[in-house]
Amino acid sequence: MYGWIWRHLPGNAWVKALISLALALLVVYVLFQYVFPWAEPLLPFNDVTVNDQ
């Protein structure tokens, strides 16, 4: 998959590396802004079962 993406990016190796970095940052941004907030209520992180004894 990564080889396919690398071959289809325009430019030389430096330009491809810069575009790849920008795409990775875009993916991280989308995950933190949209995907993780949507999935957070579905995850059991707030279901704590600690008892006072």
N, C-alpha and C positions, 0 to 999 in steps of 0.2 A: 504494500500500500504506500509506504513512504517513498519507495523508489519511483512508483508511478507519479506521485505528487511532484517529486523532485524533477523528473523528466519533463513534466508539463508546465513547470514554472518558466517564465521568460527570463532572459538575461544570462550573465555569466555566474560563476559560483558565488561571488559576493552579493550580487543582487538576489539570487535565489535564497541565500542564507538570510538576508534582510527580510525578504517576503515571508520566509518560513517563520522567522521570529515574530513578525507582525501577525501572522495567522495564529500562532500559538497564543500570543497575548490576547487576541480577539476571542479565542475559544475560552480562555480562562475568565475573561470579562463576562462573557455570556453565561458561563457556569455560575459565577458568583452573583450576578445580577438577576438572573431569571430562573435557572434550574434549581440551585440549592434552596432559595427561598420558597419555591413551589414544593419541593420535596421535604422540607424541614417538618411540617406538621404531620407528615406520614411516618416519620421515624420515631422510634421509641426512646429517645434520649431523655425525655422529661418524665418517664414512668419510673420514678425512683421508689424502691421498696426498703427504705431504711427505717427501722423501728426504734423508738425510745424505750429502752428497758433498763 
